[in-house]
Amino acid sequence: MHVIPPAWGLSSIGPFCLKLEAHLRMIDVPYRNVVDATPFKGPKGKLPWIEHEGRKIGDSGFILEYLTQRFGRDPDAALSPAERGVATAFRRLLEENLYWTLVYDRWLVEANWPLTKQTVLGLIPAPARVVVAPFARRGVRRQLAGHGIGLHSREEIHAIGRRDLGALADFLGAKPFLMGDAPSSIDAVAYGLLANIAFAPVRSPLKDEIAARANLTAYLSRMRDRYFA
Ligand SMILES: N[C@@H](CCC(=O)N[C@@H](CS)C(=O)NCC(=O)O)C(=O)O
């Protein structure tokens, strides 16, 4: 499994990489992490990607589908069609919307930029990093604008992120896991992203929002104790 580097007590500081790792632990399939300095070697030009039995597979969503078929272990097997629908909708909220607020905080908030350079780009040798970092940052700025979220003000972006976190917290309520008593694949998605907001020393109102919601902090501890103790 090719991932972006570990840091801050997280085995990967890429939300999609940590998601995949949590999922592999959930279905109890052994793996080995290969830390890549850049995402470009993978089949989709993004991390994570996996190599298994001579195949290279990119995109955490496709990798999860492959794992389900190849190993016959589906943490969502007990979910009803309606529950699957809700889980898919939350997955999109997390991966296609909230994720970009994390990207914004890490890459575009000036106070966080030195830390991001040092960790996310930390495996690029220092002389090359001086050249690569501004290019990478410009690329991320373009991605955020292309998504649309990057066109908003900082306050608006954080309001959007807080609303997503609120929806997730309200849906979780007093349940131990998002879909009930047992963990399912949406918990791996949520953990990968929320742990990367909550446990990273990146300044962000979204981190404060998680800290202010007791059920979300308890949920993160529950997931961490269960899969990353
Ligand atoms: N849809 C992809 C998203 C993966 C993704 O965005 N990975 C980030 C790191 S967490 C990445 O490689 N970013 C580099 C880039 O976009 O150039 C998945 O589920 O794997």
The ligand as a Gaussian input file, in Angstrom:
#p B3LYP/6-31G(d) Opt

LIG

0 1
 N      -10.445000       9.745000      -4.747000
 C       -9.100000       9.479000      -4.303000
 C       -8.510000      10.712000      -3.637000
 C       -7.066000      10.521000      -3.209000
 C       -6.385000      11.827000      -2.847000
 O       -6.911000      12.926000      -3.060000
 N       -5.186000      11.691000      -2.320000
 C       -4.383000      12.851000      -1.982000
 C       -3.585000      12.578000      -0.727000
 S       -4.638000      12.231000       0.652000
 C       -3.405000      13.094000      -3.112000
 O       -2.783000      12.175000      -3.598000
 N       -3.257000      14.346000      -3.496000
 C       -2.281000      14.723000      -4.475000
 C       -2.878000      15.431000      -5.660000
 O       -4.105000      15.607000      -5.707000
 O       -2.090000      15.817000      -6.521000
 C       -9.113000       8.280000      -3.351000
 O      -10.164000       7.959000      -2.801000
 O       -8.067000       7.622000      -3.212000

